[in-house]
Amino acid sequence: MIRIKASGLIDVTGYILSRKLSAKKFQTLVVSPRSYFVFTPLLTSAASGTLEFRTTLEPVRSRDYPSVEYTQGWADEVDFNRQTVTVEEAVLDRNQGRAMTEDRHAFETKSQAAALKGKDLPKGQLWDVGYDKLVISVGCYIQTFGTKGVKEHAYFLKDIGDARRIRKRILELFEVASLPTTSEERKRTLLRFVVVGGGPTGMEFAAELSDLVHVDLGKLYPDLASMVEIIVFDVAPRVLSMFDESLGEYAMKTYKREGIEIKTSHHVEELRPGSPKDARTQNSSEKNESESCYTITTKEEGEIGIGMCVWSTGNMMNPFVQKTTSRTHHLPPSSLQSIPGKTPPSEDSDTWKVDRNEKTGAFLVDSRFRLQLTQSPSSQRNDNEIDTTRAFLPNVFALGDNASLRDYVLPVTAQVANQQARWLAKRLNSGTRSLDETPGFKFRDLGVMTYLGNGKGLLQAPPGNKWLGRWFKGLRGRLAWLVWRGAYLGLISRTASPDPACTYDVHFADGCPAI
């Protein structure tokens, strides 16, 4: 039996791969701190109430895939020489269902440890799990760029618990604003929503929030709908930069009609609880009112009072990847394969470093997703001499957001992850030799889609397509929205369990009930 571990937070690549591997050839073990897979592109719809939370979830354990085993834990580190993964128990993990913005043990600093006065720091039990083949598909964390207060006070869209918190917060703000004791000024502050990040996720959430306000909440709170402000801040000079300029202009006009204010070339410096500093807010009653608000500070406009901030500025590499690439691994040359055209591994040295993308920090892999290694320079090597010795681990693969192809850059989208998982599963099911005998992975671009609000969308045709690209650059409006919604729901139906009894909702003991 061959065991394959998908370690860390299971993303779409790990989930699909575990479903596509042959049960006759592989004994698959999934190691992940959460027992479910989340289809993140639909979290914006779940947060706004367009979709129910359960429609974005699929359990890892399933009666339809009895050959797929599961262990709820964090992949702590990997020993490539012994072929083991150290796993930390995560059943009672306090971060369950929440977006991760830093290492889960980041609180274990010297100063904080001293503040605990010698008390035992919380950490799950550790054990080693062996493997014959290892697939690393741990996903990414939220990138906050070290902006003050963001980790503590912003709302994110990475896990199902985040969507619940956002929906709960939206309803809370409208309820507080509807109270007879709430002043007009405070109402406008509470109903000012800020989205940081002009990529597809941030813009789709702004569009979904606009629909929620004008279609549903406007009927329940008719006196408050006109007070709502939705503002998008982005550091770039243009949002949705991956779209053609003409499609981008259509998107900007649509957002303006929907009342979404786009502020580009803006730099967020801080997010803190409370109202903006003002000499008028000195009495105790006004101070109590400010506790339900936040203040966001931008370099261009200063302090702005808001009700909530949804942060969507991209991904940060998973600490598991950072830890693996920073270590020196002792591996005998016999366990490796050399890359054609590169210096063969030296028999005199067994120290290796895992290659990484210098810009993103992701694992560097070849076109067959095998982990790339560079031999550490010996002490006798001249400092000016460039070490080109490279090899790869034939039984270790990396997929998804935590992997970067050496030859070309792939977009970080669900369609890329889906194609990667299906490609690798097909080759592994055919036998290990087929990896070298067949051409490497080639991404088939199916285009880019996003939702603009009010039942309108954008769909950009794949570049260089000899059929679509010849006739039009893309779709816009209602037809594009139907394609966008149908594509995502179709992907869910292909990956979801066919047994309705295997689909369940998830509840968390964090004060966020199902709404």
Buried (B, 14 or more C-beta within 10 A) or exposed (E): EBBBBBBBBBBBBBBBBBBBBBEEBBBBBBBBBBBBBBBBBBBBBBBBBBBEBBBBBBBBBBEEBEBBBBBBBBBBBBBBEEBBBBBBBBEEBEBBBBBBBEBBBEEEEEEEEEEEEEEEEEEBEEBEBEBEBBBBBBBBBBBBEEBBBBBEBBBBBBBBBBBBBBBBBBBBBBEBBBEEEBEEEBBBBBBBBBBBBBBBBBBBBBBBBBBBBBBEBBEEBEEBBEBBBBBBBBBEEBBBEEBBEEBBEBBBEBBEEBBBEBBBEBEBBBBBEBBBEEEEBEEEEBEEBBEBBBBBBBEEEEBBBBBBBBBBBBBBBBBBBBBBBEBEBEBEBEBBBBBEEBEEBEEEBBEBBBBBBEEBBBBBBBBBBBBBBBBBBEEEEEEEEEEEBBBBBBBBBBBBBBBBBEEEEBEBBBBBBBBBBBBBBBBBBBEEEEBEEEEBBEBEBBBBBBBBBBBBBBBBBBEEBEEBBEEEBBBBBEEBBBBBBEBBBEBBEEBBBEEEEBBEEBEBEEEBEEE
